[in-house]
Amino acid sequence: MQQQPMPQTTDDLFGAAVARARRAQGLSQRAFAEALEREGMSVDASAVSRIEKGTRSVRLVEAVVIAKALGVSLGHLTLAPPKDPPTQLRSYRLEANLSLRKLANELWPTLLNIWQVLEHIENYQEVLQDIEGEPSDILEYLAGATQRLDQWPVSWEEVVAFRDDQIPGVEAFMAKFVRLYLGREAQGNEAERLVEADYTDGFNQNPV
């Protein structure tokens, strides 16, 4: 006889909601713990991990602080997720769209900053090539930046464990997302459509 899964406790449901909201904000558990500290709740990354796993109960006053630090309502964290799979899927897709919007807001200025670096190097190449420690051309800068990515401080708690068969599709999607802001894909409405969300009923009508 197939063993029935253990029912989720209130702590389990609350912790899962906190984890989803934290990831949607792009926060690591350590960064979230620091945000909670600033709000007066003394916790560390391990305590955040226990809250998200449902192994550490949260008092009401702590739940209010957690919701404030995440920028969501307390009800967003305390309401049980819908049980039917289609509704839950729409909820997850809405969260993905919200995250894409936040990413888009950061991606454009990031690419603009990189463009400014490349333009400056190209315009003042003759001056810069004689200055020790400065890249003498665009290729040197990009090569150095790429090497620095290999040392980027990504902790294991920030790594999303996609299966090997899922990774190529995710990489292709994110590459297309970046290409939109490099002018390598359809512009205007296409970029908006990619992350367009309809908030009239709380769900995106054309989700990613």
C-alpha positions as CSV (number, residue, x, y, z in Angstrom):
1,M,0.0,0.0,0.0
2,Q,1.4,3.4,-1.0
3,Q,2.2,5.5,2.0
4,Q,0.3,8.7,2.3
5,P,2.4,11.9,2.5
6,M,2.4,13.6,5.9
7,P,0.0,16.6,6.1
8,Q,1.7,20.0,6.0
9,T,1.7,21.9,9.2
10,T,1.1,25.7,9.5
11,D,4.8,26.1,10.1
12,D,5.5,24.2,6.8
13,L,3.1,26.3,4.8
14,F,4.4,29.6,6.3
15,G,8.0,28.6,5.7
16,A,7.4,27.7,2.1
17,A,5.6,31.0,1.5
18,V,8.5,32.9,3.1
19,A,11.0,31.0,0.9
20,R,9.0,31.8,-2.3
21,A,8.7,35.5,-1.4
22,R,12.5,35.7,-0.5
23,R,13.5,34.1,-3.8
24,A,11.1,36.4,-5.7
25,Q,13.0,39.3,-4.1
26,G,16.3,37.9,-5.2
27,L,17.6,37.6,-1.6
28,S,19.9,34.9,-0.3
29,Q,19.1,33.6,3.2
30,R,22.0,35.5,4.6
31,A,20.9,38.8,3.0
32,F,17.3,38.2,4.2
33,A,18.6,37.5,7.7
34,E,20.4,40.9,7.6
35,A,17.2,42.6,6.4
36,L,15.4,41.1,9.4
37,E,18.2,42.2,11.7
38,R,17.6,45.8,10.5
39,E,13.9,45.4,11.3
40,G,14.8,44.4,14.9
41,M,14.5,40.6,14.5
42,S,17.7,38.8,15.7
43,V,18.2,35.9,13.4
44,D,21.0,34.4,11.2
45,A,21.0,32.5,7.9
46,S,20.6,29.2,9.7
47,A,17.5,30.4,11.5
48,V,16.0,31.6,8.2
49,S,16.7,28.1,6.8
50,R,14.8,26.5,9.7
51,I,11.9,28.9,9.3
52,E,11.6,28.1,5.6
53,K,11.8,24.3,6.4
54,G,9.0,24.7,9.0
55,T,11.3,23.4,11.8
56,R,11.3,26.8,13.7
57,S,7.9,28.2,14.8
58,V,7.4,31.9,14.3
59,R,5.6,34.2,16.7
60,L,3.0,36.6,15.4
61,V,5.2,39.6,16.0
62,E,8.0,37.9,14.1
63,A,5.7,37.0,11.2
64,V,4.8,40.7,10.9
65,V,8.5,41.7,10.7
66,I,9.1,39.0,8.1
67,A,6.3,40.2,5.9
68,K,7.5,43.8,6.2
69,A,11.1,42.8,5.3
70,L,9.8,41.0,2.2
71,G,7.5,43.8,1.2
72,V,4.4,41.6,1.2
73,S,1.2,41.4,3.3
74,L,1.0,39.1,6.3
75,G,-1.9,37.4,4.5
76,H,0.4,36.6,1.6
77,L,2.5,34.5,3.9
78,T,-0.2,32.9,6.1
79,L,-2.9,31.9,3.6
80,A,-2.6,28.3,2.6
81,P,-1.7,27.8,-1.1
82,P,-4.5,26.6,-3.4
83,K,-4.7,22.9,-3.6
84,D,-5.7,22.4,-7.2
85,P,-2.6,22.1,-9.5
86,P,-3.9,24.6,-12.2
87,T,-4.5,27.4,-9.7
88,Q,-1.1,26.7,-8.0
89,L,0.6,26.7,-11.4
90,R,-0.9,30.1,-12.3
91,S,0.3,31.4,-8.9
92,Y,3.9,30.2,-9.5
93,R,3.8,31.7,-13.0
94,L,2.7,35.0,-11.7
95,E,5.6,34.9,-9.2
96,A,8.0,34.1,-12.0
97,N,6.7,37.1,-14.0
98,L,7.1,39.5,-11.1
99,S,10.7,38.3,-10.7
100,L,11.3,38.8,-14.4
101,R,10.1,42.4,-14.1
102,K,12.4,43.0,-11.2
103,L,15.3,41.5,-13.2
104,A,14.4,43.7,-16.2
105,N,14.6,46.7,-14.0
106,E,18.2,45.8,-13.0
107,L,19.3,44.4,-16.3
108,W,18.9,47.5,-18.4
109,P,21.1,49.8,-16.2
110,T,23.6,47.0,-15.8
111,L,24.0,46.6,-19.6
112,L,24.1,50.4,-19.9
113,N,27.0,50.5,-17.5
114,I,28.9,47.9,-19.4
115,W,28.2,49.8,-22.6
116,Q,29.6,52.9,-21.1
117,V,32.8,51.1,-20.1
118,L,33.2,49.7,-23.6
119,E,32.6,53.1,-25.3
120,H,35.0,54.8,-22.9
121,I,37.7,52.2,-23.6
122,E,37.2,52.6,-27.4
123,N,37.2,56.4,-27.3
124,Y,40.3,56.7,-25.1
125,Q,42.2,53.5,-26.1
126,E,45.5,55.3,-26.8
127,V,45.5,57.0,-23.4
128,L,44.5,53.9,-21.4
129,Q,46.9,51.5,-23.0
130,D,49.8,53.1,-21.2
131,I,48.2,53.1,-17.8
132,E,49.1,50.1,-15.7
133,G,46.1,48.1,-14.4
134,E,43.7,49.5,-16.9
135,P,42.4,47.4,-19.9
136,S,44.0,48.6,-23.2
137,D,41.1,47.4,-25.4
138,I,37.6,46.1,-25.2
139,L,38.6,42.4,-25.6
140,E,41.0,42.7,-22.6
141,Y,38.2,44.2,-20.5
142,L,35.7,41.5,-21.4
143,A,38.2,38.7,-20.9
144,G,39.0,40.1,-17.4
145,A,35.3,40.5,-16.6
146,T,34.6,36.9,-17.7
147,Q,37.4,35.6,-15.5
148,R,36.0,37.5,-12.5
149,L,32.7,35.7,-13.0
150,D,34.5,32.5,-12.3
151,Q,35.2,33.9,-8.8
152,W,31.7,35.4,-8.3
153,P,30.6,34.7,-4.7
154,V,27.6,32.5,-5.2
155,S,26.8,30.4,-2.2
156,W,25.1,27.0,-2.4
157,E,22.0,28.4,-0.9
158,E,21.6,30.6,-3.9
159,V,21.9,27.8,-6.5
160,V,18.7,26.6,-8.0
161,A,18.8,22.8,-8.4
162,F,17.4,22.4,-11.9
163,R,17.6,18.9,-13.3
164,D,20.2,18.4,-16.1
165,D,17.5,18.0,-18.7
166,Q,15.9,21.3,-17.7
167,I,19.1,23.5,-17.8
168,P,19.4,23.9,-21.6
169,G,15.9,25.3,-21.8
170,V,16.4,27.6,-18.9
171,E,19.7,28.8,-20.3
172,A,18.0,29.4,-23.7
173,F,15.2,31.4,-22.2
174,M,17.5,33.6,-20.1
175,A,19.8,34.2,-23.1
176,K,16.8,35.4,-25.1
177,F,15.8,37.6,-22.2
178,V,19.2,39.3,-22.2
179,R,19.2,39.5,-26.0
180,L,16.1,41.6,-25.9
181,Y,18.0,44.3,-24.2
182,L,21.0,44.0,-26.5
183,G,18.8,44.7,-29.5
184,R,19.3,41.2,-30.8
185,E,15.6,40.2,-30.7
186,A,12.3,41.9,-31.5
187,Q,11.9,45.2,-29.5
188,G,9.1,47.2,-28.0
189,N,6.0,45.1,-27.5
190,E,7.9,41.8,-27.6
191,A,10.0,42.8,-24.6
192,E,6.9,44.0,-22.7
193,R,5.0,40.9,-23.7
194,L,7.7,38.7,-22.2
195,V,7.1,40.0,-18.7
196,E,3.6,41.4,-19.1
197,A,1.4,40.7,-16.1
198,D,-2.4,41.4,-15.8
199,Y,-3.1,42.2,-12.1
200,T,-6.9,42.7,-12.5
201,D,-7.6,39.3,-10.9
202,G,-4.3,38.6,-9.2
203,F,-3.1,36.3,-12.0
204,N,-1.3,37.0,-15.2
205,Q,-3.5,36.2,-18.2
206,N,-0.5,35.6,-20.5
207,P,2.2,34.3,-18.2
208,V,5.6,33.2,-19.1
